[in-house]
């Protein structure tokens, strides 16, 4: 029987570990141990790919890769299971509804999920829907992916359906004169987009003009885009999966690229423990994002006042 194997590009996509990291671990730790195909290219057996997935999940939870690589796969699985069992089990009625939404994703019921989400949006309004449904549900999906109870394709399904719903809701907001002009994006190697869409929805709801550039923009291109669009603010999002130690240096580089009058706002789960950085406003909650908008308008004066969407 042929044992399935995967090339390095497929392993990179599947695990979230870059090709450079995979090669470096192979040299430094002796794992993974890929075979070679007829062309001399690396081929990774399925059991090694599964172990790499476990290692990546635990790395995202704060464990060091060197220690994880030396740990038998049975113990890695045990770590993940213990993390899942350690979470609180008592749920409010709203928590139960979020569990029902997650169950629809795991049942692959796309239509049921969309209908349930649209009903919550109609009931809660866009602001509460973002804060009380999408944000905590995104966190739950991330935890479920980490402990292995949600597959990669299920996490992608959740993301795509939620992106579609948020974009439809944003497009349905009243048009008109808006201010400030906020450019939203993320830095290279930060592919997570839901955080950006959530804050875009809140900013748009509060009357800002939002210019979404998607994710993984080179720093110089962010600077060029900010100048071309005459942006007042550049807003970035960092997920908890992004290496926190890299964030200060990236922000300092971007701050140097941006014109002094352009403000740099940064939010997301990845910045919650970040020390203050000169010239950068850290948005540690949705409320702080709305406060930043209010403060900007107060500083800009009466000309910046706009009508907030109902």
C-alpha positions in Angstrom: 0.0 0.0 0.0 1.3 3.4 -1.0 1.7 5.8 2.0 0.6 9.3 0.9 3.3 12.0 0.9 3.3 15.8 0.3 5.8 18.1 -1.4 7.2 21.0 0.6 4.8 23.6 -0.8 1.8 21.5 0.2 3.2 21.1 3.7 3.7 24.8 4.0 0.1 25.5 3.1 -1.2 22.7 5.3 0.7 23.5 8.5 1.4 27.2 8.2 5.2 26.5 8.6 7.3 28.2 6.0 9.6 26.3 3.7 12.6 28.0 5.3 11.5 26.8 8.8 11.0 23.2 7.6 14.5 23.1 6.1 16.0 24.7 9.1 14.4 22.2 11.5 15.5 19.4 9.3 19.1 20.6 9.6 19.0 21.6 13.3 16.8 19.0 14.9 16.7 16.1 12.4 12.9 16.5 12.0 11.1 16.4 9.7 12.8 13.6 7.8 11.4 13.9 4.2 12.0 11.3 1.5 13.1 12.4 -2.0 11.2 11.9 -5.2 12.7 11.0 -8.6 13.6 14.6 -9.1 15.3 14.9 -5.7 12.5 17.1 -4.3 11.4 16.6 -0.6 8.4 14.4 0.0 6.9 14.4 3.5 5.0 11.4 4.8 1.5 12.0 6.1 2.4 11.0 9.7 5.1 13.7 9.7 2.8 16.3 8.4 0.3 15.5 11.1 3.0 15.9 13.7 4.0 19.2 12.2 0.4 20.3 12.5 0.4 19.5 16.2 3.7 21.3 16.7 2.4 24.4 15.0 -0.8 24.4 17.1 1.3 24.3 20.3 3.7 26.9 19.1 0.8 29.2 18.5 -0.2 28.6 22.1 3.3 29.7 23.3 5.4 26.5 23.4 9.0 26.5 22.1 9.6 24.5 18.9 12.9 23.0 20.0 11.2 21.3 23.0 8.1 20.3 20.9 10.1 18.6 18.2 11.8 16.4 20.7 8.5 15.3 22.2 6.8 12.1 21.0 3.6 12.6 19.0 1.6 10.8 21.8 2.6 13.5 24.3 2.0 16.3 21.8 -1.6 15.0 21.3 -1.9 14.9 25.1 -0.8 18.5 25.4 -3.5 19.6 22.9 -6.2 17.5 24.7 -5.3 18.9 28.1 -5.6 22.4 26.8 -9.0 21.7 25.5 -10.2 20.1 28.7 -8.8 23.0 30.8 -11.2 25.5 29.2 -14.3 26.5 31.2 -17.3 24.3 30.5 -20.2 26.4 31.8 -21.8 28.5 29.1 -24.3 31.3 29.1 -27.3 31.1 26.8 -25.4 33.3 24.3 -22.4 31.0 24.7 -24.6 28.1 23.8 -25.8 29.9 20.7 -22.1 30.4 19.7 -21.6 26.7 20.2 -24.5 26.0 17.9 -22.9 28.2 15.2 -19.7 26.4 15.5 -21.5 23.1 15.3 -23.0 24.2 11.9 -19.5 24.7 10.6 -18.4 21.3 11.8 -21.5 19.8 10.2 -20.5 21.6 6.9 -23.9 23.2 6.8 -23.0 26.4 5.0 -26.6 27.5 4.3 -27.6 26.9 7.9 -24.6 28.9 9.2 -25.3 31.8 6.9 -29.0 31.9 7.8 -28.2 31.8 11.6 -25.6 34.5 11.2 -27.9 36.8 9.2 -30.6 36.3 11.9 -28.2 37.4 14.6 -27.1 40.4 12.5 -30.7 41.5 12.1 -31.3 41.0 15.8 -28.2 42.6 17.2 -27.3 45.3 14.6 -23.9 45.5 13.1 -21.9 46.8 16.1 -23.1 44.2 18.5 -22.9 41.5 15.9 -19.2 42.3 15.4 -18.5 42.5 19.1 -20.7 39.9 20.6 -20.9 37.3 17.8 -18.1 37.4 15.2 -15.3 38.3 17.7 -16.0 35.5 20.2 -16.9 33.0 17.5 -13.6 33.7 15.7 -11.8 33.0 19.0 -13.7 29.8 19.5 -12.9 28.6 16.0 -9.2 29.4 16.6 -9.2 27.4 19.8 -11.0 24.5 18.1 -8.5 24.5 15.3 -5.7 24.5 17.9 -7.0 21.5 19.8 -7.8 19.6 16.6 -11.6 19.6 16.9 -11.9 21.8 13.8 -10.2 20.9 10.5 -8.2 23.4 8.4 -10.9 23.3 5.7 -13.6 24.0 8.3 -11.7 27.0 9.6 -11.4 28.3 6.0 -15.1 27.7 5.5 -15.9 29.8 8.6 -13.6 32.6 7.5 -14.9 32.8 3.9 -18.6 32.8 4.9 -18.0 35.4 7.6 -16.0 37.6 5.3 -18.8 37.5 2.8 -21.4 38.4 5.4 -19.3 41.3 6.8 -18.6 42.7 3.3 -22.3 42.7 2.5 -23.1 44.4 5.7 -20.4 47.1 5.1 -21.6 47.7 1.5 -25.1 48.2 2.8 -24.2 51.2 5.1 -25.3 54.7 3.9 -22.9 56.5 1.7 -21.9 60.2 1.9 -19.1 62.4 3.2 -17.0 60.4 5.6 -13.9 61.1 7.7 -11.2 60.2 8.6 -9.9 58.3 5.6 -8.5 55.1 7.0 -6.4 52.6 5.1 -6.7 49.1 6.4 -4.2 46.3 5.7 -1.7 43.9 7.3 2.0 43.4 7.0 3.8 40.6 5.1 3.2 37.1 6.6 0.0 38.2 8.3 -2.8 36.6 6.2 -5.6 36.8 8.8 -8.3 39.2 7.5 -11.3 38.9 9.8 -9.8 41.3 12.4 -9.4 43.9 9.7 -13.0 43.4 8.5 -14.4 43.6 12.0 -12.7 46.9 12.7 -13.6 48.2 9.2 -17.2 47.5 9.9 -17.1 49.5 13.2 -15.2 52.4 11.6 -17.6 52.5 8.7 -20.5 52.4 11.0 -19.0 55.4 12.9 -18.8 57.3 9.6 -15.1 56.8 8.6 -14.1 56.4 5.0 -12.4 53.0 4.9 -9.9 51.9 2.2 -9.3 48.1 2.5 -6.2 46.8 0.8 -6.4 43.2 1.9 -3.6 41.5 3.7 0.2 41.0 3.5 1.2 44.4 2.0 4.9 45.3 1.8 5.7 48.2 4.1 6.9 50.5 1.3 3.6 49.8 -0.6 1.6 50.7 2.5 3.4 54.0 2.6 2.8 54.6 -1.1 -0.9 53.7 -0.8 -1.3 56.0 2.2 0.1 58.9 0.2 -1.8 58.1 -3.0 -5.1 57.9 -1.1 -4.2 60.9 1.2 -5.1 58.7 4.2 -5.4 60.3 7.6 -4.8 56.9 9.3 -3.2 53.6 8.5 -4.8 50.7 10.6 -3.1 47.3 10.9 -4.2 44.1 12.5 -2.0 41.4 14.0 -3.4 38.0 15.0 -2.2 36.0 17.9 -0.4 33.7 15.5 2.0 36.4 14.3 5.4 36.3 16.1 5.1 39.1 18.7 8.8 39.8 18.8 8.7 40.9 15.2 5.9 43.5 15.7 7.8 46.4 17.3 10.5 46.5 14.6 7.9 46.3 11.8 5.9 49.1 13.3 9.0 51.3 13.8 10.0 50.7 10.1 6.5 51.6 8.9 6.3 54.7 11.1 9.5 55.9 9.3 7.9 55.2 5.9 4.7 57.1 6.6 4.4 60.8 6.5 4.4 62.4 10.0 0.8 63.6 9.8 -0.5 60.1 9.0 -1.5 58.3 12.2 -0.7 54.6 12.7 -3.2 52.5 14.6 -2.7 48.9 15.4 -5.0 46.3 16.9 -5.7 42.6 17.1 -4.9 39.7 19.5 -1.2 39.9 18.7 -0.7 43.3 20.3 -2.4 42.8 23.6 0.9 42.5 25.6 2.9 44.9 23.4 4.8 47.8 25.1 4.0 51.3 23.9 5.7 52.4 20.7 6.3 56.0 19.9 4.1 57.2 17.1 1.9 54.2 17.2 -1.6 54.0 18.8 -2.3 50.5 20.2 -6.0 49.6 20.0 -6.5 46.8 22.6 -10.3 46.6 22.2 -13.1 47.6 19.9 -14.1 50.4 22.3 -10.6 51.8 22.1 -10.9 51.8 18.3 -14.1 53.9 18.5 -12.5 56.2 21.1 -9.5 56.7 18.8 -11.9 57.8 16.0 -13.6 60.2 18.3 -10.3 61.7 19.5 -9.1 62.1 16.0 -12.2 64.1 15.1 -12.0 66.3 18.2 -8.4 67.1 17.3 -9.3 67.7 13.6 -12.0 70.2 14.5 -15.6 70.8 13.2 -14.7 70.1 9.6 -14.1 66.4 10.5 -17.6 65.9 11.8 -19.7 63.4 9.9 -23.1 61.8 10.2 -22.8 58.4 11.8 -24.7 55.5 10.1 -27.9 54.5 11.9 
